[in-house]
Amino acid sequence: MSGGKVWVVTGASRGIGAAIARMASESGDRVALIARGESVLTLADELGPDTIGVQCDVANPKAVSAAMEAVIARFGRADTL
């Protein structure tokens, strides 16, 4: 794992969310990609070992809690949302 910040990016499977996730990953930060669809898992795999993809509907509080638990379990913290 690299140093730097831990980003949590919602809507990360496409558009601006995916662009932000790519930028953060390319700058050497660790990134948690959050989105409803399975494509977020594929993108996380493409970006490398310092990323995690989590399927989550952010309109569901229980799903958000579970997603953040996965992020904390993987990276120990979240710095930027």
Secondary structure, 3 states (H helix, E strand, C coil): CCCCCEEEEECCCCHHHHHHHHHHHHCCCEEEEEECCCHHHHHHHHHCCCEEEEECCCCCHHHHHHHHHHHHHHHCCCCEC
